């Protein structure tokens, strides 16, 4: 089995995904920043492993998607629902006959992860679990040791341009989305075609912060501090934009992008452990 044509992936990532499909392990973890297309890849993997046509996973009786609601944690009740789902008998005798996708696995609570660990230690026959996470370190070491990890890397710019050109977008639009979206396929798709996608609002916030003088930037982060999920997404997008900016800049521009990259990583780390959102965002605004 191979990953379907028409889906853009970085060659090393594609090779790992195709190797997984040849002999699926019972649990695989896809890691990469938000907007890298992890969830879409997870669905494609499940469909390929189950021999389903594209787009049919949500209609499959023995497929389940576990994900946070409104960006909140995935708690123990979700883990219990998963256990009940896995206790059901599957009539098919195929080597892979059931699949579970746990999206944004980095939001699993410690209690939910410990419950999941029991499933990973004794998974039902014929069942595969596909987890996605922005970073694997958010998962317990005991979880990470029981899953195959695949990093979802950024495709090359030329591959992304060719992909979106095939999908009817103009090259100028694609290049703008590439710069704003940090070369992340999922985010670029949202910027190009989904007006309601939450990452589109975050990309607009990031772009605004980059264009403002310090005083206006501080006013912007004061308002942003009242919208935690948007703030977290904005910090993530600043990271991705800085990665791309560093590839194409020199001199003082490169120095600024490096400051933005360092500051956004520090802000992301602080936001993962601290509730002082305004303080974190203010420090970020003061750093570049």
C-alpha positions in Angstrom: 0.0 0.0 0.0 1.1 3.6 -0.6 -0.1 7.0 0.4 -2.5 8.4 -2.1 -1.3 10.6 -4.9 -2.4 14.2 -4.6 -1.4 14.6 -1.0 1.8 16.6 -0.5 4.3 15.2 1.9 8.0 15.6 2.5 9.9 12.6 0.9 11.3 11.2 4.2 7.9 11.5 5.9 6.2 9.8 2.9 8.7 6.9 3.0 8.0 6.3 6.7 4.3 6.4 6.2 4.4 3.9 3.3 6.7 1.6 5.3 4.1 1.8 8.1 1.4 0.7 5.7 3.3 -2.3 4.5 3.3 -3.6 8.1 1.2 -1.5 10.4 2.2 -1.4 14.0 -0.6 -1.3 16.5 0.2 2.3 17.5 1.8 5.1 15.6 2.4 8.7 16.7 2.4 11.5 14.1 4.2 14.6 15.4 4.5 18.1 13.9 3.3 21.7 14.5 -0.4 22.5 14.2 -1.2 23.1 10.5 1.2 20.4 9.3 -1.6 18.2 8.1 -1.2 15.5 10.8 -5.0 14.8 11.2 -5.5 14.5 7.4 -2.6 12.1 7.3 -4.0 10.1 10.2 -7.3 9.7 8.4 -5.6 8.7 5.2 -3.5 6.1 7.0 -6.5 4.7 8.7 -8.4 4.4 5.4 -5.4 2.8 3.6 -4.9 0.3 6.5 -8.6 -0.6 6.5 -8.8 -0.7 2.7 -11.5 2.1 2.6 -12.0 4.6 -0.2 -10.9 8.1 0.5 -13.4 10.0 2.7 -15.1 6.9 4.0 -13.4 6.6 7.5 -16.1 8.6 9.3 -18.8 6.2 7.9 -16.9 3.1 9.0 -18.6 1.4 11.9 -15.4 0.3 13.5 -13.5 3.6 13.3 -13.4 6.2 16.1 -12.0 9.7 16.4 -11.1 11.1 19.8 -10.3 14.8 20.0 -10.5 17.7 22.4 -13.6 19.8 22.5 -12.9 23.6 22.1 -9.2 23.1 22.6 -9.7 21.6 26.1 -7.9 18.6 27.5 -8.9 15.0 26.6 -9.9 13.6 29.9 -10.6 10.3 31.5 -14.2 10.1 30.3 -12.9 10.1 26.7 -10.5 7.3 27.6 -13.3 5.3 29.1 -15.4 5.7 26.0 -12.5 4.4 24.0 -12.2 1.4 26.2 -15.9 0.6 25.7 -15.5 1.0 22.0 -12.5 -1.4 21.9 -14.4 -4.0 23.9 -16.8 -4.5 21.0 -16.3 -7.5 18.8 -15.4 -6.8 15.1 -16.9 -9.4 12.7 -14.2 -8.9 10.0 -11.2 -11.2 10.2 -8.9 -8.9 8.3 -5.5 -8.3 9.8 -6.5 -4.6 10.4 -10.3 -4.3 11.0 -10.6 -1.3 13.4 -8.8 2.0 13.8 -8.8 4.8 16.4 -7.5 8.3 15.7 -6.5 10.3 18.8 -6.1 13.8 17.5 -4.1 16.4 19.5 -2.8 13.7 21.8 -0.6 16.2 23.6 -3.9 17.4 25.3 -4.5 14.0 27.0 -4.5 14.4 30.7 -2.1 12.3 32.8 -5.1 10.2 34.0 -6.3 9.7 30.4 -2.8 8.8 29.3 -2.5 6.2 32.1 -5.8 4.6 31.0 -4.5 4.6 27.3 -1.3 2.9 28.5 -3.3 -0.2 29.5 -4.8 -0.3 25.9 -1.3 0.0 24.4 0.0 -2.8 26.6 -2.8 -5.2 25.5 -4.3 -3.8 22.3 -7.2 -5.8 20.8 -6.3 -7.9 17.8 -6.8 -6.2 14.4 -6.9 -2.7 16.0 -4.5 0.2 15.2 -4.3 3.4 17.1 -3.0 6.6 15.4 -2.1 9.5 17.6 -1.2 13.0 16.5 0.6 15.5 18.7 2.3 18.9 18.3 5.3 17.4 20.2 5.9 14.0 21.6 7.4 15.3 24.9 3.8 16.1 26.1 3.1 12.4 26.3 4.3 10.1 29.1 7.6 8.3 28.4 5.7 5.0 28.8 3.3 6.1 26.0 6.2 7.1 23.7 8.0 3.9 24.2 5.0 1.9 23.0 4.3 3.8 19.7 6.1 4.1 16.4 6.9 7.8 15.9 6.8 9.6 12.5 7.7 13.3 12.2 5.5 15.1 9.8 8.1 17.4 8.1 7.6 20.4 5.9 7.5 19.6 2.2 9.8 21.7 -0.1 8.4 25.0 -1.3 8.5 23.8 -5.0 6.4 20.7 -4.1 3.9 22.8 -2.2 3.5 25.3 -5.1 3.0 22.5 -7.6 0.5 20.8 -5.3 -1.6 23.9 -4.8 -1.3 24.9 -8.5 -2.8 21.5 -9.3 -5.7 22.4 -7.0 -6.5 25.6 -8.9 -4.7 28.3 -6.9 -2.6 31.0 -8.4 1.2 31.0 -7.7 1.1 34.5 -6.1 -1.6 33.3 -3.7 0.4 30.2 -2.9 3.6 32.1 -2.2 1.8 34.5 0.2 0.2 31.5 2.0 3.6 29.9 2.2 5.2 32.9 3.8 2.3 33.3 6.3 1.8 29.6 7.0 5.5 28.7 7.4 5.3 26.1 4.7 2.8 23.9 6.6 0.4 22.2 4.2 -2.6 22.2 6.5 -2.2 25.8 7.4 -1.6 26.8 3.8 -4.8 25.0 2.8 -6.7 26.9 5.5 -5.3 30.2 4.4 -6.1 29.6 0.8 -9.6 28.1 1.0 -11.2 28.1 4.5 -12.3 31.5 5.7 -13.6 30.2 9.0 -10.5 28.1 10.0 -9.2 29.3 13.4 -5.6 29.3 12.1 -6.5 31.9 9.6 -7.4 34.4 12.4 -4.1 33.4 14.1 -2.1 34.0 11.0 -3.7 37.5 10.6 -2.8 38.2 14.3 0.8 37.1 13.7 1.1 39.2 10.6 -0.3 42.2 12.5 2.2 41.8 15.3 5.1 41.6 12.9 4.1 44.8 11.2 3.5 47.0 14.3 5.8 49.3 16.2 6.3 48.3 19.8 3.6 50.5 21.4 0.9 49.2 19.0 2.2 45.6 19.5 1.7 45.9 23.3 -1.9 47.1 22.7 -2.5 44.1 20.4 -1.2 41.6 22.9 -3.3 43.2 25.7 -6.4 42.3 23.6 -5.0 38.9 22.6 -4.4 37.9 26.2 -8.2 37.6 26.6 -8.3 34.9 23.9 -6.1 32.0 25.1 -6.6 29.6 22.2 -6.1 32.4 19.6 -3.0 33.5 21.5 -1.5 30.0 21.5 -2.2 29.6 17.8 -0.7 33.0 17.1 2.5 32.1 18.9 2.7 28.8 16.9 2.3 30.6 13.6 5.0 33.1 14.6 7.4 30.2 15.0 6.5 28.8 11.5 6.8 32.3 9.9 10.2 32.8 11.5 11.4 29.4 10.2 10.6 30.5 6.6 11.8 34.1 7.2 15.2 32.8 8.2 15.6 30.8 5.0 15.2 33.9 2.9 16.8 36.7 5.0 20.2 38.1 5.7 21.8 40.8 7.8 19.5 42.7 10.2 16.4 41.0 8.8 17.8 37.6 9.7 18.7 38.8 13.1 15.1 39.9 13.7 13.7 36.6 12.5 16.1 34.8 14.8 14.8 36.9 17.7 11.2 36.2 16.8 11.9 32.5 16.5 13.7 32.3 19.9 11.0 34.4 21.6 8.1 32.5 20.1 9.6 29.2 21.2 10.1 30.6 24.7 6.5 31.9 24.7 5.1 28.5 23.6 7.0 26.7 26.3 5.8 29.2 28.9 2.2 28.9 27.7 2.3 25.2 28.1 3.1 25.5 31.8 1.9 29.0 32.9 -1.5 30.6 33.2 0.0 34.1 33.1 -1.0 34.7 29.5 -0.6 38.5 29.4 2.9 38.4 30.9 4.0 35.8 28.4 2.6 37.8 25.5 4.1 41.0 26.8 7.5 39.5 27.0 7.1 38.2 23.5 6.1 41.6 22.2 9.1 43.3 23.9 11.6 40.8 22.3 11.6 42.0 18.7 
